[in-house]
Amino acid sequence: MSASEISHVYPPISANAYAVGVSVDPLFSTEIFRVGRWRCVVGASESTAVQSQRWPMMSFTHVGAFVVHSGGRSAVIDPTCTLLVNPGSPYRMSRHFGERSHGAYVLVRPDVFAEVARSEAPDAGGGFAEIDGPSSTKSYLLHRSLLDRLDSEPAPDALEIDEMAMALVEAAFRPQRRDGGTSRRQRARIDRARAVILENLAEPMKLDDIARAVGLSPFHLCRVFRRTTGRTLHQYRTALRLRVAVDRLGDPDVDLASLSLELGYSSHSHFTAAFRKEFGVSPSKIRGREKAVELRRLVREWDAALHPDVRGSN
């Protein structure tokens, strides 16, 4: 795919970047997928320009969070979920939380996307039913593994990249929401609770404080938060902290003890135990140059566990 074709979807960012609001860095393209990184370049209280994509898009946030507006709906997008954009659907981002957001995107050719949609979500009308979907531990590490492949190899294997990206598209449809019965008002309060946690990620927090901030009783907050996000409040905060940690571990010189304290853990050992429980490996194993190999190994092991009858070779 030529550079001009890529720029037709993501035009080069120049002096007007701050008017658009998002800086993009295309990394790799095949006939089916386009993969790249993005970075928000507007202030915490500013909004990006309204934009749309000609190809369906999945966007993964690595650090920070924001509110996305599309089709009369708004949703908080953070490292625990995926932004899902149907082709031609206008959207914009506002109200940025925590650090300035950055992450990655995967664009998929429309005819391939339509086939996946018919197979995985036949009642969704041929596209994503929601603008946000859950990001499982496996999906999160799979997309990080894909990026690290592109970063670490001078000539990435296009077939491998296509298959990894295809797995991400399939995962985006399974399932998209868990909050059946949650009202718009309740959803807004849960989004506010997520924002409170995001803005105080490294700080100790009490249930009563979060409940008071969002105008819910502690009992109702726990129940509705779990129903809406699929996680308890503590699990949500832990997932956020650990996904930020994965981003930081791209630096081979990062000090694990300092990182532990930065993320709000009381000790290096506490951080390591939480990281191993979430990802099945210690943080030292995916630091720096070892990261791409170790992430891919984890994904292969999960695939083998989920599909024990499938055998293959690399």
N, C-alpha and C positions, 0 to 999 in steps of 0.2 A: 504494500500500500504506500502510495507516494505521500510526501510531506504536505502537498497541497490538499489531498483528500482528507488527511487528518485535521488540518487547520480549518477545513470547511465546517467541522463540528466544533472544534475547540480553536478559535482563532488565536494567533499569538498575542501574548500580553505585552503591552507597550506602555507608553506614558499614561494612557487612560485606564490603567488597571484598577485604580481606586474607584473609578466610576462603575466599573463592572462588578468589582468586589471579590473576585476569585482569580488567583493566579494558577495556571495549570502547566504541567510539565509532562508531555506525552513520552512514554517510555518504550512502548513496543506495540506493533500491530500485526495482525494476520488477516486473512480474508474474512474471519468470523468475529474476532475480538480486537478491541483497542484498550490498552491499559496505560494508566498514567497516575501521577500524583497531583494533588491540588492543595492549595493553601489559601485561607481566607485573609484578605488584606484590608478589611474594614474594621473600624473600631467597635468596641463592645456594644454601643448603643446605636450603631448604624445598620443600615440594610443594604444588601447587595441589589444590583439591578435584577429585574425580572428576566429570566432566561428559560430556554427550553432546549431539548436535544432531539436530533433527528433519529438517533438510535436509542433504544432502551438503555437505561443506565442504573448500575448499582454503585453506590458511593459508601465507602467505609471510613469512619472517623478514627484517627489514631490518638489524637490529643484534643482536648477542648470539647465544646458542645455548642449547639445553636438551635434556634427554632426555624423550621422550614414551613412555608405557606404555599399551598397548592390546592386548587379546586375547592376553595371554601373551607379547607381543613388546615389545621396547624398541628405540628408535632415536634417534640424535642428529639434531636438527633445527637447521640453521643457514642462512645466506643462500644456500647453494649447492643447497638442496633444498626440497621442498614437503611440508608436512604434509597428508595425505589422510585424511579422516574420513568413513566411511560413516554414514548415518543410524542412530541408535540405538546406535552402538558407544561404550561407555564409554572414556574416556581421561583421563589426568592428566599433568602436566608436573612434572619435578623436576631437580635438579642443573644449575643454570644456570651457564653459562660466559661469561667476558668481561663486557661491559657488560650492564645489565639489558635483557632482550629486548623488542623491539617490532616490529610488522609490520602486515600487513593480511590480511583474510579475504574470501573470496567464497563465498557460499552459493548453491546452484543448486536450483531446484524439482525435487522427486524424479522426476516423470514425464519431464522433459527430460533429467535426468541418466541415467535408465534407458535412454533412447533412444541417448544418446551411448555409454554403456557397451556396449550390444548391438552398435553399429557398430564401435567402436574396440577393444573387448576382449571378443569373444564368449565366450571361455573363462574369464572372470574372475567369473562368477556374478552379473553385474548390478551390480557395484560395484568399488571400488578393491581390488586384490589385496594391496597393501601399505599400511602407514601412512606411508611416506615415498617420495617419487619425485624424480627429478632435475629441476632447474630450469635449462633452457638459457639462454644469454644472451638469445635472443629472448624467451622466456617471461618472464624476469626484467624486461626493459625494457618489455615489453607491460603487465605488471601495474603497473609504476611509472608508465607513461604513462596508464593508466586512472585511477590515483589523482590524478595531476597534473591530468588533465582535470576531475575532480570538485572539486579544490581551486581551480582557476583560473577556472572558468566558473560564473556565478551560476545558469544554467539549462542544465545539461548535456543533450546530445542523448541521449535514452533509447535510441534505436535504435543509436547508435554504442556506447554503454556495453554494451548487450546483446551486440553482435557481438564486442567486445573480450573480454568475459567468456566468451563461447562458445568463442572461440579458446583461452582458458586451460584450459577444461574438456577440450577435445580434446587439447591438449598434455600434460595430466596423465596420459593413458593411453599415451604414446609415448616411450620404453618406460618401464616403472615400475622395472625393476631390471636391473643388468648383472652381478650377482655370482653367477651360476650355479656351484655347486660350492663356494662359500665356506661353511665350517662356522660354527656358532653361536659357537664359541670364537674363531675367526679374526675373525668380524664384531665381536665385543666388543673385540678388540685394535685393530682398525681404528678403531672408534669412540673408543677411548682415544687413538689417534694423532691423530685429528681434534681431540679435546679439548686435547691438548698444544699443537697449533698454534693453536687458538682462544685459549688462555690466554696465549700468547706471540706474538700476531699481529704486533706491531711489532718483535720482537726477531730478531736473526740466529740461525738454527738450523742444526744439523748433523745429517745423516742418522743418524750413529751415536748421537747423543743421543736422538733420537726412538725409534730401534729399541730402545735399552736401556730406555727408559721403558715400552715396551709389551711387552717380553719376546720380541721377534722378531729374527732376524738382519737386517742391512741389506738383503740381497738379497731375503729373503722378504717383508719389509715393503714394499719397492718393488713387487714383483710382485702381492701380495695387495691392496695399497691401490689400485693401478691397476685391477685386476679388479673390485674392489668399488665404487669410486666413479666409474670412468670417467675419472679424472684422475690425473696424477702428483702427488706430494706438493707439488712446487713450483707446479704449475698450480692445485692446490686452495688453497694459501695466497694465490696471486695473485688468484684469483676472490673469495675472502673479502675481501681488502683493497680490491679495486675496487668490490665491492658496498656495502661500508661507505662508500666514497668517494661513491657515488651518493647515499646518504642524506645525507651531510654537505653535498653540493652544493646541497641545497634552500635553504640559507642564502645569499642573494646577497652577503653580506659575508665569506664564508669566504675565508681567505688560502690560495692554492694551495700556496705554498712551505711554510707551516706544516703544512698537511694532508699534504703529501708526507712530511715528517719524522714526523708523528704515526702514519702508517701503515707506517713502516719503510722508506721509500724513501730512497736516498742523496742524491737531488737532485730538484728540480722537473722537470727534463727526463726523468729516468728514470721518474718517475711518469706524466708526460704520454704518453710512448712506450708504456708498459704499458696505460694507459687507452685510447689510440687503437687499439692492437692488439686489445683485448678488445671494445670497443664501436663502433669505426669512427668515432670523433669525439673531439676534444680535451675535457678536463674543463671548460674555460672555456665551451664551447658549451652545456653543460647546467646552468649555474649560475643559480640564482634564477629569475626570471620567464621566461627563455628555455627552461627545462627541458622543460615540457610539449610545446611545439611541436617541439623538436628530437628528443625521444624518439619522438614519433608519426611524424616523418619517417623515422627509422631503421627503425621497424617496417614502414612502408609499403615502404621500399626492400628489406627482407628478404623481404617478401611477394612483391614483384615478381620478385625473383631466384629464389624457390622455385616460383612459379607464373607463368612468363612468358607463358602463353597467356590469363591472366585480365586483363581490362582493365576499369577502372571509374573513377569520378570521385567527388570528395568533395562 
